[in-house]
Amino acid sequence: MLSVSRVVVVAASVEGIDALARLISQLPSTFAFPVVAHVHRLQGPDIARLKNHEWRSNLKPEVVYARDGDEVLPGRIYVIPEGESMGFSAVSRLNVNSEVNSSSANALFASAADWYQSGAIGVVLSGLGNDGTQGLRAITKVNGTRIIQSPIESTFSSMPSSALLGGHVEHSVLLDQLGHLLISLTGKSEFTEEVKVDKPAKIRHRVLSSGELRTESLDRSIVGILDMMREQLLMDIVLVTKKSGDDVVIIHSTDCMDDDSVEGVAIPKDQSLCQQVLNGHLPAVMPDVETMRLTHEVPATLARVGAYMAAPVWLHNGELYGTLCYLSADSAPELDELQYRRLQMSARQIARLVNEAGMT
């Protein structure tokens, strides 16, 4: 018997209906927690797709419309009808929320946090807009579990990206690993049912150990932040480096400028721009590295670097996790104090993820 009542609440928009279907396909009918989903602009044909998908069988959870006064039960997926705002009025009890003017997953998440406390599990899937971001914040306050579909693979990444930048995400996972993560939260060590996911052939899935899940989720979350900031700042590569003996090692990165992976590459400390910034020998923001060479000793780099920024990633215990670095092949005159504050915000978010993952 689980000591804490738990529930899974899911946010998506109609663009994420396929993501929800794929998630449901990974869960057995014996899944230990009820699941309540809020999907913006959900129409009758969409719920029919969920109920009559090719993988539907008695081995999968039953998909039903949520109704006012429902007692939510394990093994069922409750989908809130379009236009209705529903939330928990007690543990295991759903009701229409007459105090909320607009239909929102945030209200559902907040009510789950109120009644389930640390047993609330919030999941944000693919979709447009930012619904779910505030809801995850409410779940954070009660030490519940916060999960997003990785923006890297999301067809519509606005919702998971907004949640990630909101600073309240524990796990950013690929969709086909999301069911495994949820099952691991039930305390079961493995998933033995055979399921069919978008393929005729059946495959058997293995749940990763909690340590492996934390490491993989942390890596994906950090890379998700790097990818988003690279696009927003129009830089060629974003990476995190860490000191290792006499070298500085790249431990996380986006795609490299020459399409070769740079993760794991070790650079002598005296040749590392990141380390020179940490040492105070170079400024943290360099819009034009070549011009900087006229007044500073800038080490030669393996690839052309025209513009550069770096910020340290400090953990809550005062330990330096690494340095967050943005590089561009060309100069970037637009780099300024505002851009650097955004870099620092990303560094703090990475530190929060590392702290919450217990990887310090």
C-alpha positions as a printed NumPy array, in Angstrom:
array([[  0.   ,   0.   ,   0.   ],
       [  1.364,   3.416,  -0.993],
       [  1.77 ,   5.744,   1.984],
       [  0.873,   8.893,   0.004],
       [ -2.145,   9.276,  -2.294],
       [ -0.908,  10.144,  -5.767],
       [ -2.389,  11.419,  -8.998],
       [ -1.02 ,  12.295, -12.445],
       [ -2.309,  15.539, -13.992],
       [ -1.466,  16.221, -17.633],
       [ -1.519,  19.443, -19.655],
       [ -1.52 ,  19.55 , -23.462],
       [ -3.207,  21.382, -26.297],
       [ -4.971,  19.779, -29.22 ],
       [ -1.614,  19.742, -31.031],
       [ -0.437,  17.358, -28.314],
       [ -3.266,  14.835, -28.652],
       [ -0.92 ,  12.374, -30.36 ],
       [  1.576,  12.816, -27.521],
       [ -1.156,  11.986, -25.011],
       [ -2.15 ,   8.93 , -27.056],
       [  1.434,   7.697, -27.11 ],
       [  1.74 ,   8.23 , -23.364],
       [ -1.454,   6.263, -22.692],
       [ -0.166,   3.441, -24.89 ],
       [  2.785,   2.971, -22.53 ],
       [  0.675,   2.522, -19.391],
       [ -0.826,  -0.799, -18.269],
       [ -4.43 ,  -1.136, -17.114],
       [ -2.977,  -1.833, -13.662],
       [ -1.24 ,   1.576, -13.497],
       [ -1.437,   2.502,  -9.822],
       [ -2.437,   6.181, -10.137],
       [ -5.426,   7.883, -11.748],
       [ -4.573,  10.216, -14.638],
       [ -6.491,  13.434, -15.33 ],
       [ -5.722,  15.289, -18.576],
       [ -6.598,  18.819, -19.628],
       [ -6.283,  19.317, -23.401],
       [ -7.05 ,  22.725, -24.913],
       [ -9.562,  22.795, -27.776],
       [-10.296,  19.075, -27.478],
       [-13.103,  18.033, -29.822],
       [-15.287,  14.941, -30.089],
       [-13.169,  13.314, -32.832],
       [-10.075,  13.778, -30.673],
       [-11.465,  11.908, -27.683],
       [-12.641,   9.233, -30.125],
       [ -9.05 ,   8.887, -31.324],
       [ -7.94 ,   8.33 , -27.742],
       [-10.688,   5.809, -27.034],
       [-10.458,   3.915, -30.327],
       [ -6.761,   4.061, -31.183],
       [ -5.334,   0.904, -32.745],
       [ -3.555,  -0.013, -29.538],
       [ -6.753,   0.099, -27.443],
       [ -7.253,  -3.164, -25.543],
       [ -8.198,  -4.372, -22.089],
       [ -4.49 ,  -4.236, -21.25 ],
       [ -4.534,  -0.42 , -21.46 ],
       [ -6.147,   2.17 , -19.177],
       [ -9.741,   3.11 , -19.989],
       [-10.176,   6.615, -21.457],
       [-13.288,   8.48 , -20.254],
       [-14.623,  12.018, -20.183],
       [-14.295,  13.578, -16.743],
       [-17.661,  14.424, -15.166],
       [-18.61 ,  16.713, -12.31 ],
       [-18.42 ,  14.707,  -9.089],
       [-16.338,  11.847, -10.542],
       [-14.393,   9.644,  -8.16 ],
       [-11.094,   9.18 ,  -9.995],
       [ -9.77 ,   5.634,  -9.981],
       [ -6.461,   3.998, -10.939],
       [ -6.364,   2.448, -14.393],
       [ -8.426,   5.239, -15.956],
       [ -7.534,   8.332, -17.986],
       [ -9.997,  11.163, -17.263],
       [-10.06 ,  13.763, -20.066],
       [-11.666,  17.09 , -19.124],
       [-14.238,  18.201, -21.74 ],
       [-13.429,  21.272, -23.842],
       [-14.383,  24.571, -22.226],
       [-14.797,  23.183, -18.723],
       [-12.582,  24.059, -15.781],
       [-12.319,  21.144, -13.394],
       [-10.236,  20.448, -10.347],
       [-10.054,  18.379,  -7.203],
       [-12.445,  19.189,  -4.376],
       [-10.962,  16.37 ,  -2.3  ],
       [ -8.562,  13.478,  -2.785],
       [ -9.971,  11.318,  -5.621],
       [-12.887,  13.722,  -6.26 ],
       [-13.232,  15.887,  -9.398],
       [-15.664,  18.779,  -9.647],
       [-16.358,  21.674, -11.972],
       [-14.516,  24.72 , -10.653],
       [-17.037,  27.563, -10.821],
       [-14.509,  30.045,  -9.379],
       [-12.268,  29.831, -12.476],
       [-13.458,  31.924, -15.423],
       [-11.404,  30.217, -18.125],
       [-10.533,  26.608, -18.822],
       [ -6.948,  26.014, -17.686],
       [ -4.647,  23.161, -16.791],
       [ -3.048,  25.489, -14.241],
       [ -6.202,  25.324, -12.097],
       [ -6.244,  21.522, -12.316],
       [ -2.581,  21.326, -11.313],
       [ -3.066,  23.758,  -8.42 ],
       [ -6.001,  21.767,  -7.036],
       [ -3.968,  18.548,  -7.302],
       [ -1.202,  20.262,  -5.331],
       [ -3.71 ,  21.407,  -2.685],
       [ -5.191,  17.962,  -2.064],
       [ -2.392,  15.541,  -2.939],
       [  0.555,  17.651,  -1.762],
       [  3.809,  15.788,  -2.569],
       [  1.756,  13.057,  -4.242],
       [  0.844,  15.361,  -7.144],
       [  2.633,  14.506, -10.406],
       [  2.384,  17.223, -13.08 ],
       [  3.133,  16.444, -16.748],
       [  3.288,  19.033, -19.555],
       [  3.136,  17.683, -23.117],
       [  3.493,  19.196, -26.581],
       [  1.283,  22.187, -27.299],
       [  1.033,  25.879, -28.095],
       [  0.94 ,  28.532, -25.386],
       [  2.177,  28.327, -21.801],
       [ -0.579,  26.495, -19.917],
       [  0.853,  24.257, -17.205],
       [  3.76 ,  26.527, -16.292],
       [  2.031,  28.112, -13.299],
       [  0.554,  24.749, -12.39 ],
       [  3.99 ,  23.194, -12.091],
       [  4.968,  26.082,  -9.832],
       [  2.115,  25.144,  -7.483],
       [  3.254,  21.505,  -7.498],
       [  6.817,  22.631,  -6.77 ],
       [  5.648,  24.392,  -3.596],
       [  4.337,  21.105,  -2.165],
       [  7.38 ,  19.113,  -3.327],
       [  5.414,  17.189,  -5.934],
       [  6.889,  15.723,  -9.116],
       [  7.247,  17.913, -12.241],
       [  7.79 ,  16.394, -15.683],
       [  7.769,  17.734, -19.241],
       [  8.018,  16.163, -22.658],
       [ 11.439,  17.178, -23.963],
       [ 11.086,  20.329, -26.101],
       [ 13.746,  18.856, -28.38 ],
       [ 11.282,  16.318, -29.784],
       [  7.996,  18.191, -29.241],
       [  6.12 ,  18.996, -32.454],
       [  4.824,  22.123, -30.711],
       [  7.342,  22.981, -28.017],
       [  5.804,  26.177, -26.577],
       [  4.172,  24.556, -23.534],
       [  7.084,  22.365, -22.4  ],
       [  9.592,  25.122, -23.241],
       [  7.664,  27.64 , -21.146],
       [  7.573,  25.174, -18.248],
       [ 11.298,  24.507, -18.552],
       [ 12.203,  28.191, -18.517],
       [  9.812,  28.697, -15.598],
       [ 12.324,  26.912, -13.401],
       [ 10.09 ,  24.203, -11.912],
       [ 10.963,  21.074, -13.904],
       [ 12.553,  17.941, -12.448],
       [ 12.439,  15.663, -15.483],
       [ 12.583,  16.514, -19.189],
       [ 12.178,  13.202, -21.008],
       [ 11.56 ,  11.857, -24.466],
       [  7.933,  10.886, -24.912],
       [  8.579,   7.176, -25.277],
       [ 10.349,   7.155, -21.894],
       [  7.641,   9.105, -20.096],
       [  5.518,   6.034, -19.369],
       [  8.567,   4.277, -17.957],
       [  9.237,   7.203, -15.641],
       [  5.639,   7.285, -14.396],
       [  5.662,   3.536, -13.789],
       [  8.906,   3.855, -11.831],
       [  7.146,   6.329,  -9.525],
       [  4.706,   3.583,  -8.513],
       [  7.609,   1.737,  -6.935],
       [  7.613,  -1.097,  -9.463],
       [ 11.058,  -2.076, -10.714],
       [ 10.13 ,  -3.113, -14.213],
       [  7.433,  -3.017, -16.848],
       [  6.714,  -6.438, -18.224],
       [  3.601,  -5.957, -20.351],
       [  4.082,  -5.956, -24.076],
       [  2.78 ,  -2.808, -25.75 ],
       [  2.519,  -1.6  , -29.316],
       [  3.613,   1.998, -29.948],
       [  3.108,   3.273, -33.497],
       [  4.515,   0.028, -34.924],
       [  2.933,  -3.31 , -35.846],
       [  5.554,  -5.278, -33.941],
       [  5.302,  -5.502, -30.151],
       [  8.273,  -4.458, -28.099],
       [  9.234,  -5.04 , -24.475],
       [ 10.317,  -2.024, -22.459],
       [ 12.649,  -1.874, -19.46 ],
       [ 12.352,   0.753, -16.801],
       [ 15.639,   2.458, -16.092],
       [ 16.924,   2.52 , -12.543],
       [ 16.138,   5.675, -10.588],
       [ 19.794,   6.741, -10.847],
       [ 19.815,   6.278, -14.618],
       [ 16.529,   8.155, -14.952],
       [ 17.842,  11.064, -12.896],
       [ 21.028,  11.26 , -14.958],
       [ 19.271,  11.003, -18.329],
       [ 16.554,  13.457, -17.308],
       [ 19.158,  15.913, -16.047],
       [ 21.167,  15.669, -19.274],
       [ 18.078,  16.197, -21.438],
       [ 16.87 ,  19.083, -19.294],
       [ 20.21 ,  20.863, -19.51 ],
       [ 20.552,  20.292, -23.242],
       [ 16.96 ,  21.526, -23.653],
       [ 17.939,  24.791, -21.965],
       [ 21.052,  25.074, -24.13 ],
       [ 19.091,  24.503, -27.344],
       [ 16.438,  27.081, -26.487],
       [ 18.954,  29.734, -25.498],
       [ 21.066,  29.056, -28.586],
       [ 18.029,  29.764, -30.762],
       [ 17.002,  32.847, -28.808],
       [ 20.49 ,  34.373, -28.802],
       [ 21.301,  33.179, -32.345],
       [ 24.597,  31.645, -31.216],
       [ 26.228,  28.724, -32.99 ],
       [ 26.976,  26.535, -29.99 ],
       [ 26.146,  26.523, -26.282],
       [ 27.995,  24.299, -23.845],
       [ 28.789,  23.628, -20.213],
       [ 32.381,  22.999, -19.219],
       [ 33.818,  21.652, -15.993],
       [ 37.331,  21.594, -14.554],
       [ 39.   ,  18.197, -14.442],
       [ 42.581,  18.255, -13.234],
       [ 44.631,  20.447, -15.576],
       [ 41.912,  20.408, -18.229],
       [ 38.481,  21.87 , -18.827],
       [ 36.05 ,  19.231, -20.142],
       [ 32.873,  19.901, -22.143],
       [ 30.115,  17.963, -20.316],
       [ 26.96 ,  19.246, -22.106],
       [ 26.616,  20.881, -25.508],
       [ 24.351,  21.7  , -28.414],
       [ 25.402,  20.882, -31.969],
       [ 28.886,  22.033, -32.823],
       [ 29.62 ,  24.56 , -35.563],
       [ 31.239,  21.882, -37.711],
       [ 28.537,  19.272, -36.867],
       [ 30.959,  17.164, -34.801],
       [ 30.066,  16.391, -31.207],
       [ 32.286,  18.184, -28.71 ],
       [ 30.983,  16.532, -25.532],
       [ 33.86 ,  14.921, -23.682],
       [ 36.486,  17.104, -25.367],
       [ 39.189,  18.194, -22.91 ],
       [ 40.928,  21.566, -23.281],
       [ 44.007,  22.631, -21.274],
       [ 42.948,  25.25 , -18.737],
       [ 45.312,  27.877, -20.112],
       [ 43.643,  27.515, -23.536],
       [ 40.048,  27.615, -22.288],
       [ 38.072,  30.818, -22.713],
       [ 35.711,  29.639, -19.947],
       [ 38.548,  29.228, -17.486],
       [ 40.067,  32.585, -18.413],
       [ 36.724,  34.243, -17.638],
       [ 36.51 ,  32.424, -14.285],
       [ 40.06 ,  33.523, -13.48 ],
       [ 39.127,  37.14 , -14.19 ],
       [ 41.568,  37.417, -17.102],
       [ 38.834,  37.969, -19.693],
       [ 35.444,  39.718, -19.54 ],
       [ 32.32 ,  37.573, -19.374],
       [ 30.854,  39.171, -22.52 ],
       [ 32.957,  39.47 , -25.69 ],
       [ 30.906,  40.627, -28.707],
       [ 34.036,  40.681, -30.876],
       [ 36.778,  38.298, -29.824],
       [ 39.227,  39.486, -32.482],
       [ 38.964,  43.073, -31.283],
       [ 39.422,  41.819, -27.724],
       [ 42.78 ,  40.364, -28.752],
       [ 44.082,  43.923, -29.216],
       [ 43.92 ,  44.557, -25.463],
       [ 43.793,  41.101, -23.852],
       [ 45.636,  37.813, -24.096],
       [ 42.937,  35.649, -25.654],
       [ 43.984,  32.011, -26.09 ],
       [ 43.757,  30.408, -29.508],
       [ 40.724,  28.148, -29.952],
       [ 40.238,  24.935, -31.924],
       [ 37.343,  26.466, -33.883],
       [ 36.782,  30.057, -34.952],
       [ 35.116,  32.069, -32.171],
       [ 33.877,  35.527, -33.148],
       [ 31.681,  36.236, -30.092],
       [ 31.559,  34.714, -26.629],
       [ 29.772,  34.841, -23.251],
       [ 30.311,  32.779, -20.104],
       [ 28.644,  32.501, -16.678],
       [ 29.494,  30.194, -13.759],
       [ 26.975,  27.582, -12.584],
       [ 27.071,  27.656,  -8.778],
       [ 25.276,  24.973,  -6.744],
       [ 23.486,  25.647,  -3.433],
       [ 26.401,  24.183,  -1.464],
       [ 28.792,  26.717,  -2.979],
       [ 30.381,  24.181,  -5.323],
       [ 31.116,  25.208,  -8.906],
       [ 29.28 ,  22.774, -11.185],
       [ 30.714,  24.256, -14.357],
       [ 30.65 ,  27.213, -16.714],
       [ 27.86 ,  27.959, -19.182],
       [ 29.386,  29.277, -22.413],
       [ 27.832,  30.681, -25.628],
       [ 29.928,  30.911, -28.783],
       [ 29.366,  32.276, -32.273],
       [ 31.633,  31.928, -35.292],
       [ 31.034,  35.588, -36.153],
       [ 31.097,  38.697, -34.04 ],
       [ 27.784,  39.601, -32.344],
       [ 27.511,  43.338, -31.604],
       [ 24.053,  42.776, -30.095],
       [ 25.513,  41.006, -27.049],
       [ 24.918,  43.29 , -24.092],
       [ 23.993,  43.343, -20.4  ],
       [ 20.449,  42.149, -21.117],
       [ 21.722,  39.128, -23.01 ],
       [ 24.155,  38.374, -20.21 ],
       [ 21.365,  38.462, -17.622],
       [ 19.523,  35.877, -19.699],
       [ 22.701,  33.788, -19.677],
       [ 22.884,  34.062, -15.895],
       [ 19.228,  33.046, -15.622],
       [ 20.001,  29.916, -17.642],
       [ 22.994,  29.185, -15.397],
       [ 20.77 ,  29.426, -12.315],
       [ 18.192,  27.135, -13.904],
       [ 20.869,  24.534, -14.651],
       [ 22.103,  24.788, -11.059],
       [ 18.535,  24.246,  -9.793],
       [ 18.135,  21.145, -11.958],
       [ 21.429,  19.69 , -10.707],
       [ 20.501,  20.436,  -7.088],
       [ 17.025,  18.877,  -7.405],
       [ 18.423,  15.823,  -9.185],
       [ 20.75 ,  15.226,  -6.229],
       [ 23.723,  15.003,  -8.583],
       [ 25.96 ,  17.302,  -6.556]])
